[in-house]
């Protein structure tokens, strides 16, 4: 699991780190590698995170406005990510796959 915006050339520490980790994982040479780049992950947590709770509330308003190419920025439920991971593991495809939030949601549905 990575993050939307992962990029080794990013100026943001978090997305740059995620980009480096992705690069390193892909270079290992495993027959099948799936990287998931979700946007804001929603769902229940045991601990409270005020900034994350605020973001979740904001995304409830913003998500319907994110259309077309912007759909990958919509928030995604943790359960959808888990389901997509399970389903992609059963596809028996070889290669390297990178899924953004919108693609993860489609994979979870299918």
VOGU-3710 file (C-alpha; in Angstrom, 3 decimals, decimal comma):
1> xxxxxxxxxx> 0,000/0,000/0,000  1,372/3,342/-1,029  -0,285/6,718/-1,438  -1,868/8,745/-4,179  0,774/11,116/-5,497  3,747/8,862/-4,724  6,669/10,232/-6,723  10,413/10,014/-6,126  10,750/13,545/-7,515  8,113/15,082/-5,240
11> xxxxxxxxxx> 9,000/18,007/-2,987  6,672/16,606/-0,334  8,557/14,294/2,062  5,720/11,768/2,434  4,964/11,310/-1,269  8,678/11,288/-2,094  9,277/8,538/0,487  6,342/6,526/-0,879  7,768/6,940/-4,389  11,164/5,658/-3,266
21> xxxxxxxxxx> 9,607/2,655/-1,539  7,565/1,850/-4,667  10,697/2,070/-6,825  12,601/-0,249/-4,502  9,751/-2,765/-4,331  9,353/-2,822/-8,116  13,096/-3,367/-8,575  13,044/-6,553/-6,462  11,714/-8,403/-9,505  8,803/-10,339/-8,019
31> xxxxxxxxxx> 6,685/-11,951/-10,775  3,525/-10,138/-9,697  3,617/-6,840/-7,847  0,533/-4,755/-7,094  0,866/-1,267/-5,667  -2,224/0,452/-4,341  -2,307/4,257/-4,263  -5,413/5,240/-2,348  -6,533/8,761/-1,670  -7,940/9,568/1,780
41> xxxxxxxxxx> -8,837/6,271/3,457  -12,137/6,240/5,311  -13,489/3,780/7,801  -13,543/3,155/11,507  -10,441/3,635/13,641  -9,913/2,915/17,294  -7,926/6,093/17,862  -9,146/9,612/17,138  -7,310/11,763/14,619  -8,869/15,220/14,495
51> xxxxxxxxxx> -7,239/16,276/11,190  -8,266/13,029/9,534  -11,816/13,328/10,912  -12,005/16,855/9,501  -10,732/15,616/6,115  -13,298/12,820/6,046  -16,108/15,304/6,678  -14,754/17,608/3,961  -14,448/14,767/1,451  -18,115/13,834/1,967
61> xxxxxxxxxx> -18,865/17,184/0,359  -16,049/17,202/-2,213  -16,207/13,575/-3,459  -19,308/14,032/-5,679  -17,628/17,015/-7,366  -14,561/15,008/-8,372  -15,503/13,787/-11,840  -13,593/12,346/-14,789  -9,839/12,340/-14,259  -10,361/13,746/-10,763
71> xxxxxxxxxx> -12,173/10,618/-9,546  -8,876/9,138/-8,383  -8,813/11,824/-5,667  -12,095/10,667/-4,100  -11,857/9,142/-0,651  -11,964/5,356/-0,431  -13,141/2,935/2,237  -10,539/0,689/3,826  -12,833/-2,282/3,174  -12,803/-1,510/-0,572
81> xxxxxxxxxx> -8,998/-1,496/-0,549  -8,898/-4,842/1,235  -11,438/-6,354/-1,171  -9,504/-5,077/-4,194  -6,294/-6,568/-2,795  -7,997/-9,921/-2,330  -9,535/-9,909/-5,805  -6,321/-8,851/-7,535  -4,427/-11,627/-5,741  -6,837/-14,148/-7,282
91> xxxxxxxxxx> -6,354/-12,903/-10,857  -3,091/-14,843/-11,267  -1,650/-12,202/-13,612  2,072/-11,563/-13,746  3,561/-8,131/-14,070  3,600/-4,857/-12,217  0,329/-3,095/-11,480  -0,321/0,295/-9,906  -3,893/1,090/-8,879  -5,211/4,548/-7,919
101> xxxxxxxxxx> -8,330/5,016/-5,763  -10,758/4,967/-8,688  -9,177/1,793/-10,057  -9,153/0,211/-6,606  -12,903/0,877/-6,307  -13,548/-0,717/-9,709  -11,459/-3,738/-8,787  -13,391/-4,093/-5,520  -16,700/-4,052/-7,442  -15,644/-6,526/-10,132
//
